[in-house]
């Protein structure tokens, strides 16, 4: 029986994680859960999984939750409490599923505590990749990727990296794969969030529509697998059956395939190095449509190119890109800028930012704040 701390329990990754955990009550126990403001949903989770501790980011939400849950459940709030449950001695596994920069500090806390960190918060690596990887190495923490693409690569590399030439991340292309660039000028948030294959939160759905999500995954892959940008490739695969591939010097290519359901990658991360039932149906290739692969259109999907550019720049540029993207996507979702303006805000933010090396968590946090201000300034040109 392993104790699990789930950070971001009320989001889509949280839902999928708890669905897998529910299949294996003999293998996993929920030690702690966290969420932002949704105390009503957290109440239901508390009734079902009876965690020892719950942390709400919002103080008022924590107060409301404490009034309705079992008195044996400790209800806390704030970032320090979040870091405390991520590093608690009572837990072995930490699922980091908080969306955005707000998940960075708790991910680092788990790594510093030597936990098995199941990483679904890509911003932790984008903003402070060197710090997180160094913390994991210094404290014997193990980082297991949860993104389906990085999970696929992680699985394919279990035999080692000898002769590895490159890795190839697959991208669905999102809802606008076949749209013209001109038609994207009038895209609504609802259209951008209508992903053809995956059920995700609104922010991540927009990132998929712009292909920024894939760009952040390129940066994530750089840190997870120790590869330069030149050895990381993206290919568009609309069916989302091949989750990613690795290419070797002898001409061999290894790929991981499966139905597009995050429970597969989550189950693998939870049970690594073993495999358990995820609740996902087995893939039947004979019943699937033909598998297609295309090079990405970097003119239409400028955000993907900007991610490669930021990775080449190194240092704080990647954090600047991620922070500016969070701001731009929020403004788009609130109908304050257009869909194509997202990439323009990111480009302007990268051009205006003072890029430097990230040497500490404080550096990463300061850069994140500065980048958000720069992005807000840039938005004035397009709002």
C-alpha positions as CSV (number, residue, x, y, z in Angstrom):
1,X,0.0,0.0,0.0
2,X,1.5,3.4,-1.1
3,X,0.3,6.7,0.2
4,X,-0.4,9.3,-2.4
5,X,-0.5,13.1,-2.3
6,X,-2.5,14.5,-5.2
7,X,-1.9,18.1,-6.0
8,X,-4.7,19.5,-8.2
9,X,-7.3,16.9,-7.3
10,X,-10.3,18.7,-8.9
11,X,-8.9,19.1,-12.4
12,X,-8.9,16.6,-15.3
13,X,-5.7,14.9,-14.3
14,X,-7.0,14.7,-10.7
15,X,-10.2,13.1,-12.0
16,X,-8.2,10.5,-14.0
17,X,-5.8,9.8,-11.2
18,X,-8.6,9.1,-8.7
19,X,-10.4,6.9,-11.2
20,X,-7.2,4.7,-11.4
21,X,-6.8,4.8,-7.6
22,X,-10.4,3.7,-7.1
23,X,-9.6,0.5,-9.2
24,X,-6.9,-0.4,-6.8
25,X,-7.9,0.2,-3.1
26,X,-5.4,-2.5,-2.1
27,X,-2.5,-0.6,-3.7
28,X,-3.0,3.1,-3.0
29,X,-4.2,5.2,-0.1
30,X,-5.0,8.9,-0.5
31,X,-2.9,10.8,2.1
32,X,-3.6,14.3,1.0
33,X,-5.5,16.3,-1.7
34,X,-5.3,19.8,-2.9
35,X,-7.4,22.2,-5.0
36,X,-7.8,25.8,-5.8
37,X,-11.3,27.0,-4.9
38,X,-13.7,24.2,-5.7
39,X,-14.6,23.2,-2.2
40,X,-17.9,21.6,-3.2
41,X,-16.2,19.0,-5.4
42,X,-13.5,18.6,-2.7
43,X,-16.2,17.7,-0.2
44,X,-17.3,14.8,-2.4
45,X,-13.7,13.6,-2.8
46,X,-13.2,13.7,1.0
47,X,-16.3,11.6,1.5
48,X,-15.1,9.0,-1.0
49,X,-11.3,8.9,-0.3
50,X,-11.1,10.2,3.3
51,X,-7.7,11.9,3.0
52,X,-5.8,12.8,6.2
53,X,-5.1,16.4,5.0
54,X,-6.7,18.7,2.4
55,X,-5.2,22.0,1.2
56,X,-7.2,24.6,-0.6
57,X,-5.3,27.5,-2.3
58,X,-8.1,29.9,-1.3
59,X,-8.6,30.7,2.4
60,X,-12.3,31.2,2.1
61,X,-12.8,27.9,0.3
62,X,-10.8,26.1,3.0
63,X,-13.0,27.7,5.6
64,X,-16.2,26.5,3.9
65,X,-14.8,23.0,3.4
66,X,-13.8,22.7,7.0
67,X,-17.4,23.2,8.0
68,X,-18.7,20.3,6.0
69,X,-16.1,17.5,6.1
70,X,-15.3,15.0,8.8
71,X,-13.5,16.6,11.7
72,X,-10.7,14.0,11.4
73,X,-9.7,15.6,8.1
74,X,-7.3,18.5,8.6
75,X,-8.2,21.4,6.2
76,X,-5.4,23.9,5.5
77,X,-4.8,26.6,2.9
78,X,-2.0,28.4,1.1
79,X,1.2,27.7,-0.6
80,X,3.2,26.7,2.5
81,X,0.6,24.0,3.3
82,X,0.8,22.8,-0.2
83,X,4.5,22.3,0.0
84,X,4.0,20.6,3.4
85,X,1.8,17.9,2.0
86,X,4.1,17.5,-1.0
87,X,7.1,16.8,1.3
88,X,5.3,15.0,4.1
89,X,7.0,11.9,5.5
90,X,3.7,10.0,5.4
91,X,3.6,10.0,1.6
92,X,5.7,8.2,-1.0
93,X,4.0,9.3,-4.2
94,X,3.2,12.9,-5.2
95,X,1.1,13.6,-8.3
96,X,1.8,17.2,-9.4
97,X,-1.2,18.1,-11.4
98,X,-1.6,21.8,-10.6
99,X,-1.9,23.8,-13.8
100,X,0.5,26.7,-14.4
101,X,3.3,28.4,-12.4
102,X,1.4,28.0,-9.1
103,X,2.5,24.3,-9.1
104,X,6.2,25.0,-9.3
105,X,7.0,25.5,-5.6
106,X,5.2,22.3,-4.4
107,X,6.9,20.2,-7.2
108,X,10.2,21.4,-6.0
109,X,9.3,20.7,-2.4
110,X,8.5,17.1,-3.4
111,X,11.8,16.7,-5.2
112,X,13.8,18.1,-2.3
113,X,12.0,15.6,0.0
114,X,13.1,12.7,-2.2
115,X,9.6,11.7,-3.3
116,X,8.6,9.8,-6.4
117,X,7.2,12.8,-8.3
118,X,4.6,12.0,-10.9
119,X,4.9,15.2,-13.0
120,X,1.9,16.5,-14.8
121,X,2.8,20.1,-14.1
122,X,5.0,21.0,-17.1
123,X,5.5,24.6,-16.0
124,X,7.7,23.3,-13.1
125,X,10.3,22.3,-15.7
126,X,9.7,25.2,-18.1
127,X,10.2,27.8,-15.3
128,X,12.9,26.1,-13.3
129,X,14.0,23.0,-15.0
130,X,17.6,23.0,-13.9
131,X,16.5,23.6,-10.3
132,X,14.0,20.8,-10.3
133,X,16.3,18.2,-12.0
134,X,19.2,19.2,-9.7
135,X,16.9,18.8,-6.6
136,X,15.8,15.4,-7.8
137,X,19.4,14.2,-8.3
138,X,20.6,15.6,-5.0
139,X,17.8,14.0,-3.0
140,X,17.3,10.7,-4.9
141,X,13.9,11.8,-6.0
142,X,12.5,10.0,-9.1
143,X,10.6,12.1,-11.6
144,X,8.1,10.1,-13.7
145,X,6.4,12.0,-16.5
146,X,2.6,11.9,-16.7
147,X,2.1,13.8,-20.0
148,X,1.1,11.1,-22.5
149,X,4.0,12.1,-24.8
150,X,6.7,12.1,-22.2
151,X,5.3,9.0,-20.6
152,X,5.6,7.3,-24.0
153,X,9.2,8.4,-24.4
154,X,10.0,7.3,-20.8
155,X,8.6,3.9,-21.6
156,X,10.4,3.5,-24.9
157,X,13.7,4.5,-23.2
158,X,13.5,1.8,-20.5
159,X,16.2,-0.2,-22.4
160,X,18.5,2.8,-22.3
161,X,19.7,5.7,-24.4
162,X,22.5,3.9,-26.2
163,X,22.5,5.0,-29.9
164,X,19.6,7.4,-29.3
165,X,19.4,9.9,-32.2
166,X,16.3,11.9,-31.5
167,X,12.9,11.8,-29.9
168,X,9.6,12.7,-31.6
169,X,6.7,14.1,-29.8
170,X,3.3,13.6,-31.5
171,X,0.7,16.4,-31.6
172,X,-2.9,16.0,-32.5
173,X,-3.0,19.4,-34.2
174,X,-6.0,20.4,-32.1
175,X,-9.2,21.7,-33.4
176,X,-7.6,23.9,-36.0
177,X,-5.3,21.5,-37.8
178,X,-7.0,22.1,-41.2
179,X,-8.1,25.7,-40.7
180,X,-6.5,28.5,-42.7
181,X,-4.4,31.0,-40.8
182,X,-6.8,33.8,-41.8
183,X,-9.8,32.0,-40.4
184,X,-8.2,31.8,-37.0
185,X,-8.6,35.5,-36.5
186,X,-12.2,35.1,-35.5
187,X,-11.9,31.9,-33.4
188,X,-13.9,32.0,-30.2
189,X,-12.8,30.5,-26.8
190,X,-15.5,27.9,-27.2
191,X,-14.1,26.8,-30.5
192,X,-10.6,26.7,-29.2
193,X,-11.6,24.5,-26.2
194,X,-13.4,21.9,-28.4
195,X,-10.5,19.5,-28.7
196,X,-11.2,16.5,-31.1
197,X,-9.5,13.8,-29.0
198,X,-8.8,14.9,-25.4
199,X,-11.0,16.2,-22.6
200,X,-9.0,18.8,-20.8
201,X,-9.3,22.1,-18.9
202,X,-9.9,25.3,-20.7
203,X,-6.3,26.7,-20.4
204,X,-4.7,23.5,-21.6
205,X,-7.3,23.2,-24.4
206,X,-6.3,26.6,-25.7
207,X,-2.6,25.7,-25.5
208,X,-3.4,22.6,-27.6
209,X,-5.2,24.8,-30.1
210,X,-2.2,27.2,-30.5
211,X,0.2,24.2,-30.1
212,X,1.9,26.1,-27.2
213,X,1.2,22.9,-25.2
214,X,3.4,21.0,-27.5
215,X,6.0,23.8,-27.3
216,X,6.1,23.5,-23.5
217,X,6.4,19.8,-23.9
218,X,9.5,20.3,-26.1
219,X,11.1,22.3,-23.3
220,X,9.9,19.7,-20.7
221,X,11.5,16.9,-22.8
222,X,14.8,18.8,-23.0
223,X,15.0,18.6,-19.2
224,X,13.5,15.2,-18.6
225,X,15.7,13.4,-21.2
226,X,18.8,15.6,-21.3
227,X,18.4,16.4,-25.1
228,X,19.2,19.5,-27.1
229,X,16.5,21.2,-29.2
230,X,18.1,19.7,-32.3
231,X,17.3,16.2,-31.0
232,X,13.7,16.9,-30.3
233,X,11.1,16.8,-33.1
234,X,7.3,17.3,-33.3
235,X,5.1,15.5,-35.7
236,X,1.3,16.1,-36.1
237,X,-0.7,12.9,-35.7
238,X,-4.4,13.6,-35.7
239,X,-5.5,10.2,-34.3
240,X,-3.5,10.5,-31.1
241,X,-2.8,6.8,-31.1
242,X,1.0,6.9,-31.3
243,X,1.9,8.9,-28.3
244,X,5.6,9.5,-29.2
245,X,8.6,7.8,-30.7
246,X,12.3,7.4,-30.2
247,X,14.8,7.0,-33.1
248,X,18.1,5.1,-32.8
249,X,21.3,5.1,-34.8
250,X,20.7,1.6,-36.3
251,X,17.5,2.8,-38.0
252,X,15.2,1.4,-35.3
253,X,12.2,3.4,-34.1
254,X,10.3,2.5,-30.9
255,X,6.8,4.0,-30.4
256,X,4.2,3.7,-27.6
257,X,0.6,3.3,-28.8
258,X,-2.7,3.4,-27.0
259,X,-6.1,4.9,-27.0
260,X,-6.1,8.6,-26.2
261,X,-6.9,8.4,-22.4
262,X,-4.7,9.9,-19.7
263,X,-5.5,7.0,-17.3
264,X,-2.9,4.9,-19.2
265,X,0.0,7.2,-18.5
266,X,-1.2,7.9,-15.0
267,X,-1.5,4.1,-14.2
268,X,2.0,3.6,-15.4
269,X,3.4,6.4,-13.3
270,X,1.6,5.2,-10.2
271,X,2.7,1.6,-10.6
272,X,6.2,2.1,-12.1
273,X,8.1,-0.1,-12.8
274,X,5.1,-2.4,-12.9
275,X,1.9,-2.2,-14.8
276,X,-1.7,-2.2,-13.5
277,X,-5.2,-2.0,-14.9
278,X,-6.0,1.6,-15.9
279,X,-9.6,1.1,-16.9
280,X,-8.7,2.0,-20.5
281,X,-9.9,-0.3,-23.3
282,X,-7.3,-2.2,-25.2
283,X,-6.3,-0.6,-28.5
284,X,-7.6,-2.4,-31.6
285,X,-5.7,-1.2,-34.6
286,X,-7.8,-3.1,-37.1
287,X,-10.8,-1.1,-36.0
288,X,-9.1,2.3,-36.1
289,X,-8.8,4.7,-39.0
290,X,-5.5,4.9,-40.8
291,X,-2.7,6.6,-38.8
292,X,-1.6,9.9,-40.4
293,X,1.5,12.0,-39.7
294,X,2.4,15.5,-40.9
295,X,5.0,18.1,-40.3
296,X,3.7,21.0,-38.1
297,X,2.9,24.3,-39.9
298,X,5.1,26.7,-37.9
299,X,3.7,29.7,-39.7
300,X,0.2,28.9,-38.6
301,X,1.2,27.6,-35.1
302,X,3.7,30.3,-34.2
303,X,3.6,29.4,-30.5
304,X,5.4,26.1,-31.2
305,X,8.2,27.9,-33.0
306,X,8.5,30.4,-30.2
307,X,9.0,27.6,-27.7
308,X,11.9,26.2,-29.8
309,X,13.3,29.8,-29.9
310,X,13.0,30.2,-26.1
311,X,14.7,26.8,-25.6
312,X,17.6,27.9,-27.8
313,X,17.9,31.2,-25.8
314,X,17.9,29.2,-22.5
315,X,17.9,30.7,-19.0
316,X,14.8,32.7,-18.1
317,X,13.4,32.9,-21.7
318,X,11.4,29.7,-21.2
319,X,9.8,30.9,-18.0
320,X,9.1,34.2,-19.7
321,X,7.3,32.4,-22.5
322,X,5.2,30.3,-20.1
323,X,4.2,33.2,-17.9
324,X,3.3,35.4,-20.9
325,X,1.3,32.5,-22.3
326,X,-0.8,32.1,-19.1
327,X,-1.6,35.8,-19.2
328,X,-2.4,35.9,-22.9
329,X,-4.6,32.8,-22.7
330,X,-6.6,34.2,-19.8
331,X,-7.3,37.4,-21.8
332,X,-8.3,35.3,-24.8
333,X,-10.7,33.2,-22.7
334,X,-12.2,36.4,-21.4
335,X,-12.7,37.7,-25.0
336,X,-10.2,40.6,-24.5
337,X,-7.8,39.6,-27.3
338,X,-8.1,37.5,-30.4
339,X,-6.8,33.9,-30.9
340,X,-3.9,35.0,-33.1
341,X,-3.0,37.8,-30.6
342,X,-1.7,35.1,-28.2
343,X,1.4,34.5,-30.3
344,X,1.9,38.2,-30.8
345,X,1.9,38.8,-27.1
346,X,4.4,36.0,-26.6
347,X,6.7,37.3,-29.3
348,X,6.6,40.8,-27.9
349,X,7.2,39.6,-24.3
350,X,10.2,37.6,-25.4
351,X,11.6,40.6,-27.3
352,X,11.1,42.9,-24.3
353,X,12.2,40.7,-21.5
354,X,15.7,40.8,-19.9
355,X,16.8,37.2,-20.2
356,X,19.2,35.8,-17.6
357,X,20.2,32.6,-15.9
358,X,17.9,31.1,-13.2
359,X,19.9,30.3,-10.2
360,X,17.3,29.9,-7.5
361,X,13.6,29.5,-6.9
362,X,13.4,33.2,-6.0
363,X,14.9,33.9,-9.5
364,X,12.2,31.8,-11.1
365,X,9.4,33.5,-9.2
366,X,10.8,37.0,-9.8
367,X,11.1,36.2,-13.5
368,X,7.6,34.9,-13.6
369,X,6.2,38.1,-12.1
370,X,8.2,40.3,-14.4
371,X,7.1,38.3,-17.5
372,X,3.5,38.7,-16.5
373,X,3.9,42.4,-16.3
374,X,5.7,42.5,-19.6
375,X,2.8,40.4,-21.1
376,X,0.2,42.8,-19.7
377,X,2.0,45.7,-21.3
378,X,2.2,43.8,-24.6
379,X,-1.6,43.1,-24.5
380,X,-2.3,46.8,-24.6
381,X,-1.3,46.7,-28.3
382,X,-3.9,44.1,-29.1
383,X,-6.8,44.5,-26.6
